[in-house]
Structures are given as C-alpha cells and as structure tokens.
Amino acid sequence: MKFSFNNPVDIRFGRNVLKNNPGSLSLGKKAFIVTGSSSGRKSGALADAEVELRACDIQYQIFEGIKNNPNVDQCRELAISASEFGADFIIGIGGGSPLDAAKAVAVFSTNPCLTNEKLFMNEFDTPPLPIAAIPTTSGTGSEVTPWSIMTWDEFNSKKSFGNLYTYPKIALLDPSYTDSLPKDVTLFTALDAFSHCFESFLSLKASPYTDAVNLYALSRFSKCMDPLERGELKDIRDDLMLVSLLGGVAISQTGTTMMHAMGYQLTYYYGQPHGKANAIVMPVYLEEAAKYVPDKLTAALSAMGLSRNQLSSFLERNIPADFNIKSNEPAFWGKLAMKQGSVKNLPILVDCDYFTALYERIFKSRIV
C-alpha cells in the first residue's frame, strides 16, 4: 500500500469564524478582495472581513463583479488592478466562481506575462500571491483545493489549473454565510459537494485517507437529502458546509472524474449551474460505476444507506435533464470531455465515442 497526503490549508470552521479568529486575515499589508456582485454583501462575509482588516490596520480594495463561471481574461485584467493597488495578498469571498477567480488573480499578479496556455499547463515561474478564502456557499470546496476552474472561450468549454502553490493559505468557513441562500442554489451547490465526494471515492487516485473522508461525508450528506428535497434547510446548513469542506479536501488529493468532465459542457453551452450539470450526468455515471467498480460503488451507497435506484430517483426527481440539445452536440461534447485532465482518474480507458454514447443516453428524446 502506497499513498501520500498533503493539504497545506489552515482551516477554520464555525459560526462567527472571523470574529473568533482575530488576525486570521493578516497575510500582508494590502488586500485585494475578489467577490461576486452581491454574494459577499448579502451573506455578511464581506462586512465581517472589512471589520477584521480594519482591526489589523490592513488596507484593502474591493472588486464586486465576478460572475458565474469566471472568464480567464477578466481575471487577467483584475490582476492588473491588484498590482496597481500594490496588493500583497488576495481574499476571495463567495461561491466557487469568486474563489476560483481569486486564485487566477493571484497567479497573474505575480506572472503578468503568463499566457492562458501556460496557465492551464501550470507552467508559471513565480508563486502566486497568498490567498485567503471565505466561502459563502456549500459546494465548491475551492477554499481547500489548489484547483481553479475558468471559462476559456478558445477551448470552447471550462478548464482547470492548479498546483501546490495555488492552495489558499487559510480557509475561513462560516455556515451562517449560507443561511439566506434560496432552495435552488442550496440544492445545486450541495450536489456539487456530493459529486466531489462520490467522484473522489471512485477515482483511481483514491487512498485509504480519502476513502475515510469521503465515506464520512457521504453519510452526512445522506441525512441532508430529505430536508433538501422538502426545502427545510435551516438545520442542515452546518452539515452541508462540512460536506463541502470534506469533499474539497478529498478532491485536492484525487481530482474529479467523469461527472465534471461531462458536466462542463452543459454549463458552457446551456448555462446550467455547475452542481446541476453534475447531477444530470450522475445517474449514467452510477450505471457505469456498477459495471467497472461495483465494490466501491456498493461501499459508497452503503455509507449513504441507499440503493443505486433510490439515489438515481432522487437525482431525476430534483434535477431532470429538462432541456433539448442539438443532434451534433453529443459527438462534439465527447471530444471536449476527452480533453479534460479528470478523465485520467477514471478506472477504465475511455475515448470520445464513449462519452458521445453517454450524452446520448442522458438526453435520449431531447436531442433535436
């Protein structure tokens, strides 16, 4: 048996996390804050961060305009603003998009001439600026991973980068920042976290360490499923953020697999939220897992106390593939899926035709 584990993020979890951890944002003298157009303020996270920064006499500048599925070129422009301000660290506040954008801004700030191609090959010479991550959703896990997922129009999809240097220095997780999220956002982000745990457990890179993390997270998630479906969210906010954290820790070691490789196209071409896109793919993913890794699938489902049919029914009830796609898209998307690095984590060898057939199974009569 051989495996390694290295996750260097300083993790702080709990309600009132910033208030209870004074000095936690003291990563430098000037902070450039990256957040969404409303999530940072609505959640209260931005106000809490400002209080902490002022208490530590840290200057800061705020950018409130990161949209869903951030574009790599926007992050390059933000890095120019951060450098002009003289920022020596970056704070990301929000869901996956602002946190991922913060990582890109941190890289471009110290590597201003870096091309997109080099970025996605992780070929940057200078380490990025330090990053503090404050999530306001429970799904991405980006606060504890090195990965940043960017929209790259030249690639016709989304693509990720990340290495040991792009881990945040500190992650500050406060479930209260998710209390005001509506049901659909809560559900979609929760399914993203769930997909991280499931894919990590079935990944070729899984280890006894990540298996233990994922089985515990899957067990906790299963207890949230009925309240998620009913929209009774108050008492599960803390558990959902914990599942998101654990899923992030797991994929920081194992990466993701098929659901992400296939789901990116549903987001890029049809605007489907990331977690919803993964969930649309998942029933077919479960069918394939039953063929190729039946023992691990059984272990995952056992931890959840569910059968494969029960889990698939939950997904199909709550996240149906309820939109049409064009007849040429399954084949085109199959080629794009094969370009994703996450396919290397699958326990079987696949090709473009394999993914094409899966897209056709998912959408069936909705191909026009």
C-alpha positions as CSV (number, residue, x, y, z in Angstrom):
1,M,0.0,0.0,0.0
2,K,1.4,3.4,-1.0
3,F,-0.2,6.8,-0.8
4,S,0.6,10.4,0.1
5,F,-1.5,13.3,1.5
6,N,-0.6,17.0,1.5
7,N,-3.2,19.7,2.1
8,P,-1.4,22.8,3.4
9,V,-4.5,25.0,4.0
10,D,-5.1,26.4,7.5
11,I,-8.8,25.5,8.0
12,R,-11.0,27.4,10.5
13,F,-14.7,26.2,10.7
14,G,-17.6,27.5,12.7
15,R,-20.2,30.3,13.0
16,N,-18.6,33.7,13.8
17,V,-15.4,32.3,12.4
18,L,-13.8,35.7,11.6
19,K,-14.7,37.2,15.0
20,N,-13.4,34.1,16.8
21,N,-10.1,34.0,14.9
22,P,-8.7,37.6,15.2
23,G,-5.7,38.2,12.9
24,S,-6.7,35.3,10.6
25,L,-6.6,37.7,7.5
26,S,-3.2,39.1,8.3
27,L,-1.4,37.7,5.3
28,G,0.1,41.1,4.3
29,K,-0.4,44.8,4.4
30,K,-2.6,45.3,1.3
31,A,-5.5,43.0,0.4
32,F,-7.3,42.9,-3.0
33,I,-10.8,41.4,-2.4
34,V,-12.5,39.4,-5.1
35,T,-16.2,38.7,-4.7
36,G,-19.4,38.5,-6.6
37,S,-21.9,41.3,-7.4
38,S,-24.0,40.5,-4.3
39,S,-22.9,37.3,-2.5
40,G,-20.3,38.9,-0.4
41,R,-22.6,41.6,1.0
42,K,-25.8,39.6,1.3
43,S,-24.1,36.9,3.2
44,G,-22.4,39.3,5.7
45,A,-19.0,37.8,4.9
46,L,-17.6,41.0,3.2
47,A,-18.7,43.2,6.2
48,D,-17.1,40.7,8.6
49,A,-13.9,40.7,6.5
50,E,-13.8,44.5,6.4
51,V,-14.1,44.7,10.2
52,E,-11.2,42.2,10.6
53,L,-9.0,44.0,8.1
54,R,-9.6,47.4,9.7
55,A,-8.8,46.0,13.1
56,C,-5.5,44.8,11.8
57,D,-4.7,48.1,10.0
58,I,-4.7,46.4,6.6
59,Q,-5.5,48.4,3.5
60,Y,-7.9,46.8,1.1
61,Q,-9.6,47.3,-2.3
62,I,-12.8,45.5,-3.3
63,F,-13.9,44.2,-6.7
64,E,-17.5,43.2,-6.6
65,G,-18.3,41.9,-10.1
66,I,-17.2,38.3,-10.5
67,K,-20.0,36.5,-12.5
68,N,-20.7,32.8,-12.5
69,N,-18.1,30.7,-14.4
70,P,-15.5,33.4,-14.5
71,N,-13.6,34.2,-17.7
72,V,-9.8,33.8,-17.6
73,D,-9.3,37.1,-19.4
74,Q,-11.4,39.0,-16.8
75,C,-9.1,37.6,-14.1
76,R,-6.0,38.8,-16.0
77,E,-7.5,42.4,-16.0
78,L,-8.2,42.2,-12.3
79,A,-4.6,41.2,-11.6
80,I,-3.5,44.5,-13.2
81,S,-5.8,46.4,-10.8
82,A,-4.5,44.4,-7.9
83,S,-0.9,45.2,-8.9
84,E,-1.6,48.9,-9.4
85,F,-3.1,48.9,-5.9
86,G,0.0,47.3,-4.5
87,A,-1.8,44.2,-3.2
88,D,0.4,41.7,-1.5
89,F,-2.4,39.1,-0.9
90,I,-5.8,38.2,-2.3
91,I,-9.0,37.5,-0.5
92,G,-11.7,35.5,-2.3
93,I,-15.3,35.8,-0.9
94,G,-18.2,34.0,-2.4
95,G,-19.1,30.7,-4.1
96,G,-16.8,28.8,-6.4
97,S,-16.6,31.5,-9.0
98,P,-15.1,34.2,-6.8
99,L,-12.8,31.8,-5.1
100,D,-11.6,30.3,-8.4
101,A,-11.2,33.8,-9.7
102,A,-9.1,34.8,-6.7
103,K,-6.6,32.1,-7.5
104,A,-6.3,33.2,-11.1
105,V,-5.8,36.9,-10.0
106,A,-3.2,35.7,-7.5
107,V,-1.3,33.9,-10.3
108,F,-1.5,36.7,-12.9
109,S,-0.4,39.3,-10.3
110,T,3.0,37.7,-10.0
111,N,3.2,36.4,-13.6
112,P,1.8,39.3,-15.7
113,C,3.1,37.9,-19.0
114,L,1.8,34.4,-18.5
115,T,-0.3,33.1,-21.4
116,N,-3.5,31.2,-21.0
117,E,-1.9,28.1,-22.4
118,K,0.9,28.2,-19.9
119,L,-1.6,28.9,-17.1
120,F,-3.6,25.8,-17.8
121,M,-0.4,23.7,-18.0
122,N,0.6,25.1,-14.6
123,E,3.8,26.5,-16.1
124,F,4.1,29.7,-14.1
125,D,7.6,30.7,-12.8
126,T,6.7,32.8,-9.8
127,P,4.5,31.6,-7.0
128,P,1.1,33.5,-6.7
129,L,0.2,36.0,-4.1
130,P,-1.1,34.4,-0.8
131,I,-4.8,33.7,-0.8
132,A,-7.4,33.8,2.0
133,A,-10.7,32.0,1.0
134,I,-14.1,32.7,2.6
135,P,-16.9,30.6,1.0
136,T,-20.5,31.7,1.0
137,T,-21.9,28.6,-0.5
138,S,-21.6,24.9,0.4
139,G,-20.5,23.2,-2.7
140,T,-17.3,24.2,-4.4
141,G,-14.7,23.2,-1.8
142,S,-12.4,25.6,-3.6
143,E,-11.3,27.1,-0.3
144,V,-9.2,23.9,0.4
145,T,-8.1,22.9,-3.1
146,P,-5.5,24.2,-5.5
147,W,-7.9,23.9,-8.4
148,S,-9.4,26.9,-10.2
149,I,-12.0,26.3,-12.9
150,M,-12.1,29.0,-15.6
151,T,-14.2,29.7,-18.7
152,W,-11.8,29.7,-21.6
153,D,-13.5,30.6,-24.8
154,E,-10.6,29.4,-27.0
155,F,-11.1,26.0,-25.5
156,N,-14.9,26.1,-26.1
157,S,-15.5,25.0,-22.5
158,K,-14.3,25.3,-19.0
159,K,-10.8,24.2,-17.9
160,S,-8.9,24.0,-14.7
161,F,-5.4,24.8,-13.4
162,G,-3.8,24.3,-10.0
163,N,-0.7,23.1,-8.3
164,L,0.8,23.1,-4.8
165,Y,1.3,26.9,-4.9
166,T,-2.4,27.7,-5.6
167,Y,-3.8,26.4,-2.4
168,P,-5.2,29.2,-0.2
169,K,-3.1,29.9,2.9
170,I,-6.2,30.0,5.0
171,A,-9.9,28.9,4.6
172,L,-12.5,30.5,6.9
173,L,-15.8,28.6,6.8
174,D,-18.9,30.1,8.5
175,P,-22.1,28.3,7.8
176,S,-24.1,31.4,8.7
177,Y,-23.0,32.9,5.4
178,T,-25.2,30.4,3.7
179,D,-28.3,30.9,5.8
180,S,-30.0,33.2,3.3
181,L,-29.4,31.1,0.2
182,P,-32.5,30.1,-1.7
183,K,-33.5,26.5,-2.1
184,D,-32.3,26.0,-5.7
185,V,-28.8,27.5,-5.0
186,T,-28.6,25.4,-1.9
187,L,-29.6,22.2,-3.7
188,F,-27.3,22.8,-6.7
189,T,-24.2,23.6,-4.6
190,A,-24.9,20.7,-2.3
191,L,-25.0,18.4,-5.3
192,D,-21.6,19.8,-6.4
193,A,-20.1,18.9,-3.0
194,F,-21.8,15.5,-3.2
195,S,-20.3,14.8,-6.6
196,H,-16.9,15.7,-5.3
197,C,-17.2,13.1,-2.6
198,F,-18.5,10.4,-4.9
199,E,-16.0,11.0,-7.7
200,S,-13.1,11.2,-5.3
201,F,-14.1,7.9,-3.7
202,L,-14.2,6.2,-7.2
203,S,-11.1,7.9,-8.5
204,L,-8.0,5.9,-9.4
205,K,-6.1,8.3,-7.1
206,A,-8.3,7.4,-4.1
207,S,-6.4,6.3,-0.9
208,P,-7.4,4.9,2.5
209,Y,-7.2,8.5,3.8
210,T,-9.5,10.0,1.2
211,D,-11.8,7.0,1.4
212,A,-12.3,7.6,5.1
213,V,-13.0,11.3,4.5
214,N,-15.5,10.5,1.6
215,L,-17.4,7.8,3.4
216,Y,-18.0,10.0,6.4
217,A,-19.0,12.9,4.1
218,L,-21.4,10.7,2.1
219,S,-23.0,9.5,5.3
220,R,-23.5,13.1,6.5
221,F,-24.9,14.2,3.1
222,S,-27.5,11.4,3.0
223,K,-29.0,12.8,6.2
224,C,-29.5,16.1,4.3
225,M,-31.3,14.7,1.3
226,D,-34.8,14.7,2.6
227,P,-34.6,18.2,4.0
228,L,-33.0,19.4,0.8
229,E,-35.9,18.0,-1.2
230,R,-38.5,19.5,1.1
231,G,-36.7,22.8,1.3
232,E,-36.3,22.6,5.1
233,L,-32.8,24.0,5.2
234,K,-32.2,25.7,8.5
235,D,-31.0,22.7,10.4
236,I,-28.7,21.3,7.7
237,R,-26.6,24.4,6.8
238,D,-23.7,23.4,9.0
239,D,-23.7,19.8,7.8
240,L,-23.8,20.9,4.1
241,M,-20.8,23.2,4.6
242,L,-18.9,20.4,6.4
243,V,-19.7,18.0,3.5
244,S,-18.4,20.7,1.1
245,L,-15.2,21.1,3.1
246,L,-14.6,17.4,3.2
247,G,-15.3,17.0,-0.5
248,G,-12.8,19.7,-1.2
249,V,-10.1,18.1,0.9
250,A,-10.7,14.8,-0.9
251,I,-10.6,16.2,-4.4
252,S,-7.5,18.2,-3.5
253,Q,-5.8,14.8,-3.5
254,T,-7.7,12.7,-6.0
255,G,-9.1,15.2,-8.5
256,T,-12.6,14.7,-10.0
257,T,-13.6,12.3,-12.8
258,M,-16.4,11.8,-15.3
259,M,-19.2,14.0,-13.9
260,H,-17.1,17.1,-14.1
261,A,-15.5,16.2,-17.5
262,M,-19.0,15.9,-19.0
263,G,-20.9,18.5,-16.9
264,Y,-18.7,21.4,-18.0
265,Q,-20.3,21.3,-21.5
266,L,-23.8,21.6,-20.0
267,T,-22.7,24.7,-18.2
268,Y,-20.7,26.3,-21.0
269,Y,-23.3,25.8,-23.8
270,Y,-26.6,25.8,-21.9
271,G,-25.9,27.8,-18.8
272,Q,-26.7,25.0,-16.4
273,P,-25.4,25.6,-12.8
274,H,-22.3,23.5,-12.2
275,G,-23.8,21.3,-9.5
276,K,-27.0,20.8,-11.5
277,A,-24.9,19.8,-14.5
278,N,-23.0,17.2,-12.5
279,A,-26.3,15.8,-11.1
280,I,-27.7,15.5,-14.6
281,V,-24.7,13.3,-15.5
282,M,-24.7,11.3,-12.3
283,P,-27.4,8.6,-13.0
284,V,-25.4,7.4,-16.1
285,Y,-22.2,7.7,-14.0
286,L,-23.7,5.4,-11.5
287,E,-24.7,2.9,-14.2
288,E,-21.1,2.9,-15.5
289,A,-19.6,2.6,-12.0
290,A,-21.8,-0.5,-11.4
291,K,-20.0,-2.2,-14.3
292,Y,-16.4,-1.2,-13.6
293,V,-16.1,-0.5,-9.8
294,P,-19.0,-2.4,-8.3
295,D,-17.4,-3.0,-4.9
296,K,-16.6,0.7,-4.4
297,L,-20.0,1.8,-5.6
298,T,-21.6,-0.6,-3.1
299,A,-19.4,0.8,-0.3
300,A,-20.4,4.4,-1.2
301,L,-24.1,3.5,-1.3
302,S,-23.9,1.6,1.9
303,A,-22.5,4.6,3.7
304,M,-25.5,6.5,2.5
305,G,-28.0,3.8,3.3
306,L,-29.3,3.9,-0.2
307,S,-29.7,1.7,-3.3
308,R,-28.5,2.9,-6.7
309,N,-32.1,3.2,-7.8
310,Q,-33.0,5.3,-4.8
311,L,-30.2,7.7,-5.4
312,S,-30.9,7.9,-9.1
313,S,-34.6,8.6,-8.4
314,F,-33.7,11.4,-6.0
315,L,-31.5,13.0,-8.7
316,E,-34.0,12.6,-11.5
317,R,-36.9,14.0,-9.4
318,N,-34.9,17.0,-8.4
319,I,-32.6,17.6,-11.3
320,P,-34.2,16.3,-14.6
321,A,-32.4,16.8,-17.9
322,D,-35.3,19.1,-18.9
323,F,-33.8,20.9,-21.9
324,N,-33.1,19.9,-25.5
325,I,-29.7,19.7,-27.1
326,K,-28.7,19.7,-30.8
327,S,-28.0,16.5,-32.7
328,N,-24.4,17.3,-33.3
329,E,-23.6,18.2,-29.7
330,P,-23.1,14.7,-28.2
331,A,-20.2,13.9,-30.6
332,F,-18.7,17.4,-30.2
333,W,-19.0,17.3,-26.4
334,G,-17.5,13.8,-26.3
335,K,-14.3,15.3,-27.9
336,L,-14.3,18.2,-25.3
337,A,-14.8,15.8,-22.4
338,M,-11.7,13.8,-23.6
339,K,-9.6,16.9,-23.3
340,Q,-10.3,17.3,-19.6
341,G,-7.5,16.0,-17.4
342,S,-10.0,14.5,-15.0
343,V,-10.7,11.6,-17.4
344,K,-7.3,10.2,-16.4
345,N,-8.7,9.5,-13.0
346,L,-11.3,7.1,-14.3
347,P,-10.8,3.3,-13.6
348,I,-11.2,2.5,-17.3
349,L,-9.8,3.6,-20.6
350,V,-12.3,5.8,-22.5
351,D,-12.5,7.6,-25.8
352,C,-14.6,10.2,-27.5
353,D,-17.2,7.7,-28.6
354,Y,-17.6,6.5,-25.1
355,F,-18.6,10.0,-23.9
356,T,-20.8,10.6,-27.0
357,A,-22.8,7.5,-26.2
358,L,-23.2,8.6,-22.6
359,Y,-24.5,12.0,-23.6
360,E,-27.0,10.3,-25.9
361,R,-28.2,8.1,-23.1
362,I,-28.7,11.1,-20.8
363,F,-30.7,13.2,-23.2
364,K,-32.5,10.4,-25.2
365,S,-35.6,12.0,-26.8
366,R,-34.3,15.5,-26.0
367,I,-31.8,15.5,-28.9
368,V,-33.3,17.6,-31.7
